[in-house]
Amino acid sequence: MRKISRRTFLVETLQAAGVVALATLGGRPAWAKDETPAAATGTGLLTLNKLDTYPDGKVVIVTEARDSDGKPAKVQLGVLRQQNKVSVISTRCTHKGCTVKLRDDGSFRCPCHWARFDASGKVLRGPAKESLPWYTVKVLETGDLQVDPSQTVDPAVKP
Ligand code: FES
């Protein structure tokens, strides 16, 4: 058995208590500190770059858009172009709002509490309980994309 001083015992006990408190309170580990919800998608119309700036057949993560006043806006979105059709998915985790990461297989993983979503946004692993929503999007005459985050579409019927 290891002999420890009273001071070492107190320090180790307090450190263990801190870990338990962090886990109990659902706190995030230090490495997830910069994964805090960075951007609210908001509910106003958002304008994204022109459709032809997105590669065909794969999701592109978008973090900047223009709001309805034409001002820069931080967003958490993924744009999927399929030839002349386009779909937009939220990349804001439905658990506590962290930005999910796109994986090579097209699924999404949240770096905060490790929720996983398939390529359609459906929850594969909690703690998130709700799917990532797809939003209504249209191509303007200018070619820009206009996203309405207040209107969701069923992933099964998205373009
Ligand atoms: S914010 Fe908790 S799993 Fe994404």
Backbone and ligand atoms as CSV (ligand in chain L), in Angstrom:
chain,resi,resn,atom,element,x,y,z
A,1,MET,N,N,0.847,-1.195,0.000
A,1,MET,CA,C,0.000,0.000,0.000
A,1,MET,C,C,0.882,1.244,0.000
A,2,ARG,N,N,0.492,2.228,-0.790
A,2,ARG,CA,C,1.264,3.463,-0.941
A,2,ARG,C,C,1.043,4.350,0.274
A,3,LYS,N,N,2.154,4.877,0.816
A,3,LYS,CA,C,2.042,5.825,1.927
A,3,LYS,C,C,1.954,7.228,1.350
A,4,ILE,N,N,0.964,7.972,1.772
A,4,ILE,CA,C,0.839,9.343,1.277
A,4,ILE,C,C,0.693,10.301,2.461
A,5,SER,N,N,1.108,11.522,2.193
A,5,SER,CA,C,0.994,12.532,3.240
A,5,SER,C,C,-0.452,13.009,3.331
A,6,ARG,N,N,-0.745,13.658,4.404
A,6,ARG,CA,C,-2.088,14.209,4.593
A,6,ARG,C,C,-2.423,15.212,3.476
A,7,ARG,N,N,-1.415,16.025,3.137
A,7,ARG,CA,C,-1.609,17.021,2.074
A,7,ARG,C,C,-1.927,16.346,0.730
A,8,THR,N,N,-1.142,15.321,0.369
A,8,THR,CA,C,-1.386,14.602,-0.879
A,8,THR,C,C,-2.779,13.985,-0.869
A,9,PHE,N,N,-3.164,13.409,0.275
A,9,PHE,CA,C,-4.492,12.809,0.382
A,9,PHE,C,C,-5.582,13.857,0.099
A,10,LEU,N,N,-5.435,15.030,0.707
A,10,LEU,CA,C,-6.438,16.084,0.512
A,10,LEU,C,C,-6.502,16.537,-0.948
A,11,VAL,N,N,-5.321,16.744,-1.544
A,11,VAL,CA,C,-5.286,17.204,-2.941
A,11,VAL,C,C,-5.926,16.173,-3.858
A,12,GLU,N,N,-5.577,14.905,-3.693
A,12,GLU,CA,C,-6.125,13.867,-4.566
A,12,GLU,C,C,-7.628,13.693,-4.345
A,13,THR,N,N,-8.058,13.830,-3.107
A,13,THR,CA,C,-9.491,13.724,-2.818
A,13,THR,C,C,-10.263,14.858,-3.476
A,14,LEU,N,N,-9.724,16.068,-3.394
A,14,LEU,CA,C,-10.399,17.213,-4.019
A,14,LEU,C,C,-10.412,17.089,-5.544
A,15,GLN,N,N,-9.319,16.587,-6.113
A,15,GLN,CA,C,-9.285,16.394,-7.568
A,15,GLN,C,C,-10.336,15.369,-7.989
A,16,ALA,N,N,-10.450,14.284,-7.252
A,16,ALA,CA,C,-11.447,13.259,-7.582
A,16,ALA,C,C,-12.856,13.829,-7.438
A,17,ALA,N,N,-13.071,14.622,-6.405
A,17,ALA,CA,C,-14.391,15.230,-6.207
A,17,ALA,C,C,-14.726,16.157,-7.376
A,18,GLY,N,N,-13.743,16.861,-7.878
A,18,GLY,CA,C,-13.960,17.762,-9.014
A,18,GLY,C,C,-14.366,17.011,-10.256
A,19,VAL,N,N,-13.730,15.873,-10.490
A,19,VAL,CA,C,-14.081,15.051,-11.652
A,19,VAL,C,C,-15.502,14.542,-11.520
A,20,VAL,N,N,-15.869,14.072,-10.328
A,20,VAL,CA,C,-17.227,13.569,-10.099
A,20,VAL,C,C,-18.236,14.697,-10.287
A,21,ALA,N,N,-17.918,15.884,-9.751
A,21,ALA,CA,C,-18.843,17.016,-9.887
A,21,ALA,C,C,-19.024,17.390,-11.352
A,22,LEU,N,N,-17.943,17.395,-12.106
A,22,LEU,CA,C,-18.018,17.729,-13.531
A,22,LEU,C,C,-18.908,16.728,-14.265
A,23,ALA,N,N,-18.699,15.444,-13.973
A,23,ALA,CA,C,-19.492,14.416,-14.642
A,23,ALA,C,C,-20.959,14.509,-14.231
A,24,THR,N,N,-21.201,14.768,-12.955
A,24,THR,CA,C,-22.570,14.844,-12.447
A,24,THR,C,C,-23.322,16.019,-13.037
A,25,LEU,N,N,-22.646,17.123,-13.191
A,25,LEU,CA,C,-23.297,18.322,-13.697
A,25,LEU,C,C,-23.361,18.349,-15.222
A,26,GLY,N,N,-22.814,17.334,-15.861
A,26,GLY,CA,C,-22.874,17.290,-17.320
A,26,GLY,C,C,-21.922,18.292,-17.958
A,27,GLY,N,N,-20.908,18.698,-17.207
A,27,GLY,CA,C,-19.955,19.659,-17.743
A,27,GLY,C,C,-19.156,19.056,-18.873
A,28,ARG,N,N,-18.584,19.914,-19.678
A,28,ARG,CA,C,-17.803,19.448,-20.799
A,28,ARG,C,C,-16.344,19.427,-20.435
A,29,PRO,N,N,-15.617,18.500,-20.976
A,29,PRO,CA,C,-14.187,18.468,-20.713
A,29,PRO,C,C,-13.498,19.687,-21.318
A,30,ALA,N,N,-12.318,19.981,-20.784
A,30,ALA,CA,C,-11.602,21.184,-21.215
A,30,ALA,C,C,-11.329,21.194,-22.710
A,31,TRP,N,N,-11.076,20.013,-23.302
A,31,TRP,CA,C,-10.747,20.002,-24.731
A,31,TRP,C,C,-11.929,20.403,-25.601
A,32,ALA,N,N,-13.119,20.411,-25.040
A,32,ALA,CA,C,-14.299,20.807,-25.815
A,32,ALA,C,C,-14.622,22.284,-25.615
A,33,LYS,N,N,-13.739,23.010,-24.915
A,33,LYS,CA,C,-14.023,24.394,-24.562
A,33,LYS,C,C,-14.347,25.266,-25.775
A,34,ASP,N,N,-13.602,25.072,-26.855
A,34,ASP,CA,C,-13.836,25.936,-28.008
A,34,ASP,C,C,-14.946,25.398,-28.912
A,35,GLU,N,N,-15.683,24.426,-28.431
A,35,GLU,CA,C,-16.788,23.886,-29.206
A,35,GLU,C,C,-18.115,24.409,-28.697
A,36,THR,N,N,-18.083,25.490,-27.953
A,36,THR,CA,C,-19.318,26.052,-27.445
A,36,THR,C,C,-20.183,26.496,-28.620
A,37,PRO,N,N,-21.484,26.548,-28.418
A,37,PRO,CA,C,-22.332,26.994,-29.519
A,37,PRO,C,C,-21.850,28.344,-30.039
A,38,ALA,N,N,-21.342,28.366,-31.232
A,38,ALA,CA,C,-20.712,29.575,-31.748
A,38,ALA,C,C,-21.683,30.451,-32.507
A,39,ALA,N,N,-22.692,29.835,-33.036
A,39,ALA,CA,C,-23.548,30.613,-33.916
A,39,ALA,C,C,-24.968,30.095,-33.871
A,40,ALA,N,N,-25.843,30.965,-33.641
A,40,ALA,CA,C,-27.248,30.583,-33.727
A,40,ALA,C,C,-27.660,30.739,-35.177
A,41,THR,N,N,-28.420,29.796,-35.653
A,41,THR,CA,C,-28.862,29.897,-37.034
A,41,THR,C,C,-29.895,30.999,-37.173
A,42,GLY,N,N,-30.636,31.246,-36.098
A,42,GLY,CA,C,-31.642,32.300,-36.141
A,42,GLY,C,C,-32.861,31.868,-36.922
A,43,THR,N,N,-33.783,32.752,-37.108
A,43,THR,CA,C,-35.000,32.377,-37.817
A,43,THR,C,C,-35.243,33.239,-39.051
A,44,GLY,N,N,-34.467,34.316,-39.224
A,44,GLY,CA,C,-34.643,35.159,-40.397
A,44,GLY,C,C,-34.063,34.504,-41.634
A,45,LEU,N,N,-34.422,35.022,-42.799
A,45,LEU,CA,C,-33.892,34.476,-44.038
A,45,LEU,C,C,-32.391,34.701,-44.107
A,46,LEU,N,N,-31.705,33.712,-44.630
A,46,LEU,CA,C,-30.255,33.781,-44.756
A,46,LEU,C,C,-29.877,33.601,-46.221
A,47,THR,N,N,-28.893,34.351,-46.658
A,47,THR,CA,C,-28.425,34.219,-48.031
A,47,THR,C,C,-27.033,33.605,-48.026
A,48,LEU,N,N,-26.881,32.547,-48.815
A,48,LEU,CA,C,-25.594,31.860,-48.938
A,48,LEU,C,C,-25.042,32.084,-50.343
A,49,ASN,N,N,-23.826,31.651,-50.548
A,49,ASN,CA,C,-23.180,31.812,-51.853
A,49,ASN,C,C,-23.981,31.145,-52.973
A,50,LYS,N,N,-23.603,31.452,-54.182
A,50,LYS,CA,C,-24.310,30.922,-55.354
A,50,LYS,C,C,-24.207,29.391,-55.422
A,51,LEU,N,N,-25.263,28.805,-55.956
A,51,LEU,CA,C,-25.329,27.345,-56.050
A,51,LEU,C,C,-24.099,26.757,-56.731
A,52,ASP,N,N,-23.633,27.407,-57.813
A,52,ASP,CA,C,-22.534,26.799,-58.576
A,52,ASP,C,C,-21.180,26.890,-57.875
A,53,THR,N,N,-21.153,27.500,-56.676
A,53,THR,CA,C,-19.890,27.532,-55.927
A,53,THR,C,C,-19.729,26.289,-55.045
A,54,TYR,N,N,-20.784,25.465,-54.989
A,54,TYR,CA,C,-20.712,24.265,-54.155
A,54,TYR,C,C,-20.432,23.045,-55.031
A,55,PRO,N,N,-19.541,22.174,-54.597
A,55,PRO,CA,C,-19.266,20.967,-55.383
A,55,PRO,C,C,-20.488,20.054,-55.392
A,56,ASP,N,N,-20.579,19.262,-56.438
A,56,ASP,CA,C,-21.739,18.382,-56.593
A,56,ASP,C,C,-21.580,17.110,-55.756
A,57,GLY,N,N,-22.644,16.762,-55.038
A,57,GLY,CA,C,-22.707,15.447,-54.401
A,57,GLY,C,C,-22.106,15.308,-53.030
A,58,LYS,N,N,-21.671,16.407,-52.421
A,58,LYS,CA,C,-21.175,16.252,-51.054
A,58,LYS,C,C,-21.554,17.463,-50.214
A,59,VAL,N,N,-21.701,17.226,-48.925
A,59,VAL,CA,C,-22.084,18.301,-48.019
A,59,VAL,C,C,-20.889,19.226,-47.787
A,60,VAL,N,N,-21.145,20.505,-47.869
A,60,VAL,CA,C,-20.136,21.517,-47.559
A,60,VAL,C,C,-20.605,22.268,-46.312
A,61,ILE,N,N,-19.736,22.347,-45.323
A,61,ILE,CA,C,-20.079,23.064,-44.094
A,61,ILE,C,C,-19.958,24.564,-44.336
A,62,VAL,N,N,-20.985,25.292,-43.930
A,62,VAL,CA,C,-21.018,26.744,-44.121
A,62,VAL,C,C,-21.147,27.403,-42.751
A,63,THR,N,N,-20.292,28.379,-42.490
A,63,THR,CA,C,-20.318,29.055,-41.185
A,63,THR,C,C,-20.654,30.540,-41.309
A,64,GLU,N,N,-20.688,31.044,-42.541
A,64,GLU,CA,C,-20.989,32.467,-42.713
A,64,GLU,C,C,-22.045,32.648,-43.798
A,65,ALA,N,N,-22.925,33.585,-43.553
A,65,ALA,CA,C,-23.993,33.896,-44.502
A,65,ALA,C,C,-24.271,35.390,-44.394
A,66,ARG,N,N,-25.313,35.835,-45.086
A,66,ARG,CA,C,-25.782,37.209,-44.925
A,66,ARG,C,C,-27.212,37.144,-44.414
A,67,ASP,N,N,-27.513,38.005,-43.457
A,67,ASP,CA,C,-28.875,38.008,-42.932
A,67,ASP,C,C,-29.794,38.791,-43.864
A,68,SER,N,N,-31.038,38.975,-43.442
A,68,SER,CA,C,-32.015,39.624,-44.324
A,68,SER,C,C,-31.687,41.094,-44.569
A,69,ASP,N,N,-30.791,41.664,-43.757
A,69,ASP,CA,C,-30.331,43.040,-43.980
A,69,ASP,C,C,-29.038,43.088,-44.793
A,70,GLY,N,N,-28.573,41.923,-45.203
A,70,GLY,CA,C,-27.335,41.864,-45.974
A,70,GLY,C,C,-26.087,41.897,-45.112
A,71,LYS,N,N,-26.277,41.817,-43.788
A,71,LYS,CA,C,-25.117,41.845,-42.884
A,71,LYS,C,C,-24.568,40.439,-42.679
A,72,PRO,N,N,-23.259,40.329,-42.420
A,72,PRO,CA,C,-22.671,39.004,-42.171
A,72,PRO,C,C,-23.321,38.340,-40.960
A,73,ALA,N,N,-23.540,37.040,-41.069
A,73,ALA,CA,C,-24.157,36.282,-39.976
A,73,ALA,C,C,-23.428,34.955,-39.818
A,74,LYS,N,N,-23.146,34.594,-38.581
A,74,LYS,CA,C,-22.542,33.284,-38.304
A,74,LYS,C,C,-23.650,32.244,-38.341
A,75,VAL,N,N,-23.391,31.147,-39.026
A,75,VAL,CA,C,-24.405,30.100,-39.149
A,75,VAL,C,C,-23.776,28.725,-38.936
A,76,GLN,N,N,-24.634,27.761,-38.695
A,76,GLN,CA,C,-24.225,26.365,-38.546
A,76,GLN,C,C,-25.047,25.554,-39.541
A,77,LEU,N,N,-24.546,25.457,-40.756
A,77,LEU,CA,C,-25.301,24.822,-41.832
A,77,LEU,C,C,-24.403,23.932,-42.682
A,78,GLY,N,N,-25.033,22.979,-43.339
A,78,GLY,CA,C,-24.352,22.161,-44.330
A,78,GLY,C,C,-25.152,22.227,-45.620
A,79,VAL,N,N,-24.479,22.475,-46.731
A,79,VAL,CA,C,-25.152,22.590,-48.030
A,79,VAL,C,C,-24.821,21.359,-48.861
A,80,LEU,N,N,-25.870,20.703,-49.347
A,80,LEU,CA,C,-25.705,19.550,-50.219
A,80,LEU,C,C,-26.271,19.891,-51.586
A,81,ARG,N,N,-25.381,19.996,-52.565
A,81,ARG,CA,C,-25.815,20.248,-53.940
A,81,ARG,C,C,-25.831,18.928,-54.692
A,82,GLN,N,N,-26.924,18.700,-55.406
A,82,GLN,CA,C,-27.020,17.523,-56.260
A,82,GLN,C,C,-27.455,18.025,-57.629
A,83,GLN,N,N,-26.468,18.310,-58.465
A,83,GLN,CA,C,-26.646,18.960,-59.766
A,83,GLN,C,C,-27.340,20.312,-59.551
A,84,ASN,N,N,-28.564,20.486,-60.052
A,84,ASN,CA,C,-29.209,21.794,-59.885
A,84,ASN,C,C,-30.149,21.854,-58.682
A,85,LYS,N,N,-30.119,20.809,-57.880
A,85,LYS,CA,C,-30.942,20.792,-56.667
A,85,LYS,C,C,-30.047,21.047,-55.462
A,86,VAL,N,N,-30.642,21.586,-54.419
A,86,VAL,CA,C,-29.843,21.890,-53.238
A,86,VAL,C,C,-30.663,21.632,-51.986
A,87,SER,N,N,-29.988,21.161,-50.939
A,87,SER,CA,C,-30.598,20.932,-49.637
A,87,SER,C,C,-29.678,21.531,-48.591
A,88,VAL,N,N,-30.280,21.993,-47.508
A,88,VAL,CA,C,-29.479,22.605,-46.431
A,88,VAL,C,C,-29.879,21.972,-45.102
A,89,ILE,N,N,-28.871,21.474,-44.385
A,89,ILE,CA,C,-29.091,20.833,-43.087
A,89,ILE,C,C,-28.447,21.690,-41.993
A,90,SER,N,N,-29.069,21.697,-40.838
A,90,SER,CA,C,-28.473,22.382,-39.698
A,90,SER,C,C,-27.314,21.544,-39.164
A,91,THR,N,N,-26.220,22.194,-38.826
A,91,THR,CA,C,-25.106,21.493,-38.179
A,91,THR,C,C,-25.030,21.876,-36.705
A,92,ARG,N,N,-26.134,22.383,-36.201
A,92,ARG,CA,C,-26.223,22.737,-34.785
A,92,ARG,C,C,-26.781,21.533,-34.034
A,93,CYS,N,N,-25.990,20.958,-33.163
A,93,CYS,CA,C,-26.401,19.760,-32.437
A,93,CYS,C,C,-27.699,20.024,-31.683
A,94,THR,N,N,-28.615,19.074,-31.783
A,94,THR,CA,C,-29.913,19.241,-31.138
A,94,THR,C,C,-29.860,18.966,-29.638
A,95,HIS,N,N,-28.670,18.591,-29.136
A,95,HIS,CA,C,-28.556,18.399,-27.685
A,95,HIS,C,C,-28.347,19.743,-26.999
A,96,LYS,N,N,-27.185,20.359,-27.204
A,96,LYS,CA,C,-26.923,21.649,-26.561
A,96,LYS,C,C,-26.329,22.679,-27.506
A,97,GLY,N,N,-26.407,22.431,-28.785
A,97,GLY,CA,C,-26.075,23.477,-29.733
A,97,GLY,C,C,-24.661,23.555,-30.256
A,98,CYS,N,N,-23.796,22.628,-29.884
A,98,CYS,CA,C,-22.445,22.659,-30.453
A,98,CYS,C,C,-22.515,22.377,-31.962
A,99,THR,N,N,-21.497,22.784,-32.668
A,99,THR,CA,C,-21.447,22.529,-34.105
A,99,THR,C,C,-20.961,21.108,-34.355
A,100,VAL,N,N,-21.770,20.319,-35.051
A,100,VAL,CA,C,-21.368,18.947,-35.346
A,100,VAL,C,C,-20.313,18.952,-36.448
A,101,LYS,N,N,-19.520,17.916,-36.464
A,101,LYS,CA,C,-18.473,17.767,-37.471
A,101,LYS,C,C,-18.923,16.753,-38.514
A,102,LEU,N,N,-18.605,17.062,-39.763
A,102,LEU,CA,C,-18.907,16.160,-40.869
A,102,LEU,C,C,-17.825,15.093,-40.940
A,103,ARG,N,N,-18.234,13.837,-41.022
A,103,ARG,CA,C,-17.275,12.740,-41.110
A,103,ARG,C,C,-17.119,12.294,-42.566
A,104,ASP,N,N,-16.073,11.549,-42.836
A,104,ASP,CA,C,-15.794,11.121,-44.206
A,104,ASP,C,C,-16.935,10.314,-44.819
A,105,ASP,N,N,-17.673,9.584,-43.990
A,105,ASP,CA,C,-18.767,8.762,-44.521
A,105,ASP,C,C,-20.067,9.543,-44.688
A,106,GLY,N,N,-20.024,10.861,-44.449
A,106,GLY,CA,C,-21.204,11.702,-44.621
A,106,GLY,C,C,-22.046,11.857,-43.376
A,107,SER,N,N,-21.702,11.109,-42.324
A,107,SER,CA,C,-22.439,11.251,-41.063
A,107,SER,C,C,-21.859,12.437,-40.284
A,108,PHE,N,N,-22.482,12.740,-39.165
A,108,PHE,CA,C,-22.061,13.874,-38.344
A,108,PHE,C,C,-21.783,13.395,-36.921
A,109,ARG,N,N,-20.809,14.028,-36.272
A,109,ARG,CA,C,-20.495,13.696,-34.888
A,109,ARG,C,C,-20.339,14.990,-34.112
A,110,CYS,N,N,-20.937,15.027,-32.953
A,110,CYS,CA,C,-20.812,16.216,-32.109
A,110,CYS,C,C,-19.596,16.057,-31.191
A,111,PRO,N,N,-18.710,17.047,-31.177
A,111,PRO,CA,C,-17.501,16.929,-30.360
A,111,PRO,C,C,-17.745,17.208,-28.876
A,112,CYS,N,N,-18.919,17.673,-28.525
A,112,CYS,CA,C,-19.146,18.047,-27.122
A,112,CYS,C,C,-19.527,16.860,-26.241
A,113,HIS,N,N,-20.509,16.099,-26.654
A,113,HIS,CA,C,-20.937,14.940,-25.847
A,113,HIS,C,C,-21.086,13.699,-26.720
A,114,TRP,N,N,-20.513,13.754,-27.930
A,114,TRP,CA,C,-20.328,12.587,-28.790
A,114,TRP,C,C,-21.623,12.052,-29.404
A,115,ALA,N,N,-22.646,12.859,-29.520
A,115,ALA,CA,C,-23.831,12.410,-30.254
A,115,ALA,C,C,-23.420,12.150,-31.704
A,116,ARG,N,N,-24.113,11.206,-32.348
A,116,ARG,CA,C,-23.846,10.916,-33.751
A,116,ARG,C,C,-25.152,10.960,-34.530
A,117,PHE,N,N,-25.036,11.419,-35.775
A,117,PHE,CA,C,-26.184,11.542,-36.670
A,117,PHE,C,C,-25.785,10.932,-38.006
A,118,ASP,N,N,-26.733,10.276,-38.677
A,118,ASP,CA,C,-26.400,9.741,-39.995
A,118,ASP,C,C,-26.436,10.871,-41.032
A,119,ALA,N,N,-26.185,10.542,-42.283
A,119,ALA,CA,C,-26.090,11.569,-43.325
A,119,ALA,C,C,-27.411,12.299,-43.543
A,120,SER,N,N,-28.519,11.686,-43.117
A,120,SER,CA,C,-29.818,12.356,-43.262
A,120,SER,C,C,-30.144,13.202,-42.030
A,121,GLY,N,N,-29.263,13.163,-41.023
A,121,GLY,CA,C,-29.483,13.935,-39.804
A,121,GLY,C,C,-30.132,13.145,-38.683
A,122,LYS,N,N,-30.481,11.899,-38.946
A,122,LYS,CA,C,-31.151,11.066,-37.932
A,122,LYS,C,C,-30.172,10.692,-36.816
A,123,VAL,N,N,-30.653,10.702,-35.576
A,123,VAL,CA,C,-29.802,10.383,-34.429
A,123,VAL,C,C,-29.396,8.906,-34.465
A,124,LEU,N,N,-28.086,8.682,-34.385
A,124,LEU,CA,C,-27.565,7.317,-34.278
A,124,LEU,C,C,-27.179,7.015,-32.843
A,125,ARG,N,N,-26.737,8.060,-32.126
A,125,ARG,CA,C,-26.323,7.871,-30.730
A,125,ARG,C,C,-26.562,9.170,-29.978
A,126,GLY,N,N,-27.123,9.065,-28.774
A,126,GLY,CA,C,-27.387,10.226,-27.937
A,126,GLY,C,C,-26.114,10.815,-27.385
A,127,PRO,N,N,-26.246,11.846,-26.559
A,127,PRO,CA,C,-27.455,12.236,-25.846
A,127,PRO,C,C,-28.484,13.016,-26.672
A,128,ALA,N,N,-28.158,13.457,-27.864
A,128,ALA,CA,C,-29.164,14.159,-28.671
A,128,ALA,C,C,-30.347,13.215,-28.920
A,129,LYS,N,N,-31.523,13.776,-28.898
A,129,LYS,CA,C,-32.726,12.956,-29.123
A,129,LYS,C,C,-33.414,13.303,-30.448
A,130,GLU,N,N,-33.169,14.513,-30.944
A,130,GLU,CA,C,-33.833,14.951,-32.168
A,130,GLU,C,C,-32.854,15.003,-33.340
A,131,SER,N,N,-33.394,14.731,-34.509
A,131,SER,CA,C,-32.584,14.758,-35.728
A,131,SER,C,C,-32.134,16.177,-36.055
A,132,LEU,N,N,-31.082,16.273,-36.853
A,132,LEU,CA,C,-30.678,17.576,-37.393
A,132,LEU,C,C,-31.707,17.962,-38.452
A,133,PRO,N,N,-32.280,19.148,-38.364
A,133,PRO,CA,C,-33.321,19.517,-39.334
A,133,PRO,C,C,-32.750,19.968,-40.681
A,134,TRP,N,N,-33.535,19.734,-41.724
A,134,TRP,CA,C,-33.263,20.272,-43.059
A,134,TRP,C,C,-34.163,21.480,-43.242
A,135,TYR,N,N,-33.631,22.508,-43.863
A,135,TYR,CA,C,-34.382,23.751,-44.005
A,135,TYR,C,C,-34.833,23.984,-45.446
A,136,THR,N,N,-35.882,24.759,-45.572
A,136,THR,CA,C,-36.330,25.183,-46.890
A,136,THR,C,C,-35.257,26.079,-47.513
A,137,VAL,N,N,-34.957,25.816,-48.766
A,137,VAL,CA,C,-33.957,26.628,-49.464
A,137,VAL,C,C,-34.412,26.809,-50.898
A,138,LYS,N,N,-34.142,27.993,-51.433
A,138,LYS,CA,C,-34.435,28.202,-52.858
A,138,LYS,C,C,-33.266,28.942,-53.497
A,139,VAL,N,N,-33.193,28.768,-54.813
A,139,VAL,CA,C,-32.146,29.447,-55.576
A,139,VAL,C,C,-32.741,30.738,-56.131
A,140,LEU,N,N,-32.136,31.856,-55.769
A,140,LEU,CA,C,-32.616,33.158,-56.241
A,140,LEU,C,C,-32.200,33.375,-57.699
A,141,GLU,N,N,-32.779,34.383,-58.333
A,141,GLU,CA,C,-32.414,34.691,-59.731
A,141,GLU,C,C,-30.931,34.990,-59.873
A,142,THR,N,N,-30.336,35.520,-58.821
A,142,THR,CA,C,-28.906,35.831,-58.843
A,142,THR,C,C,-28.042,34.575,-58.747
A,143,GLY,N,N,-28.680,33.439,-58.396
A,143,GLY,CA,C,-27.922,32.210,-58.183
A,143,GLY,C,C,-27.605,31.979,-56.712
A,144,ASP,N,N,-27.757,33.027,-55.889
A,144,ASP,CA,C,-27.532,32.868,-54.449
A,144,ASP,C,C,-28.576,31.913,-53.874
A,145,LEU,N,N,-28.234,31.307,-52.750
A,145,LEU,CA,C,-29.175,30.435,-52.049
A,145,LEU,C,C,-29.836,31.220,-50.936
A,146,GLN,N,N,-31.132,31.040,-50.796
A,146,GLN,CA,C,-31.850,31.693,-49.706
A,146,GLN,C,C,-32.448,30.603,-48.813
A,147,VAL,N,N,-32.011,30.601,-47.556
A,147,VAL,CA,C,-32.419,29.578,-46.594
A,147,VAL,C,C,-33.393,30.196,-45.604
A,148,ASP,N,N,-34.450,29.428,-45.317
A,148,ASP,CA,C,-35.418,29.865,-44.306
A,148,ASP,C,C,-35.353,28.896,-43.125
A,149,PRO,N,N,-34.587,29.248,-42.069
A,149,PRO,CA,C,-34.439,28.333,-40.930
A,149,PRO,C,C,-35.721,28.154,-40.118
A,150,SER,N,N,-36.739,28.942,-40.405
A,150,SER,CA,C,-37.992,28.766,-39.669
A,150,SER,C,C,-38.869,27.689,-40.321
A,151,GLN,N,N,-38.461,27.226,-41.508
A,151,GLN,CA,C,-39.245,26.225,-42.241
A,151,GLN,C,C,-38.385,24.979,-42.457
A,152,THR,N,N,-38.800,23.874,-41.861
A,152,THR,CA,C,-38.043,22.641,-42.056
A,152,THR,C,C,-38.736,21.770,-43.094
A,153,VAL,N,N,-37.950,20.886,-43.677
A,153,VAL,CA,C,-38.494,19.940,-44.645
A,153,VAL,C,C,-38.133,18.532,-44.196
A,154,ASP,N,N,-38.981,17.596,-44.542
A,154,ASP,CA,C,-38.731,16.190,-44.221
A,154,ASP,C,C,-37.522,15.727,-45.032
A,155,PRO,N,N,-36.530,15.129,-44.386
A,155,PRO,CA,C,-35.347,14.697,-45.147
A,155,PRO,C,C,-35.691,13.711,-46.249
A,156,ALA,N,N,-36.801,12.997,-46.084
A,156,ALA,CA,C,-37.179,12.016,-47.114
A,156,ALA,C,C,-37.680,12.697,-48.384
A,157,VAL,N,N,-38.131,13.949,-48.277
A,157,VAL,CA,C,-38.677,14.621,-49.464
A,157,VAL,C,C,-37.834,15.832,-49.872
A,158,LYS,N,N,-36.696,16.025,-49.206
A,158,LYS,CA,C,-35.842,17.144,-49.608
A,158,LYS,C,C,-35.412,16.910,-51.047
A,159,PRO,N,N,-35.059,17.974,-51.757
A,159,PRO,CA,C,-34.711,17.820,-53.176
A,159,PRO,C,C,-33.607,16.783,-53.377
L,1,FES,S1,S,-24.075,19.392,-27.647
L,1,FES,FE1,FE,-24.205,17.587,-26.461
L,1,FES,S2,S,-23.984,15.987,-27.887
L,1,FES,FE2,FE,-23.914,17.780,-29.053
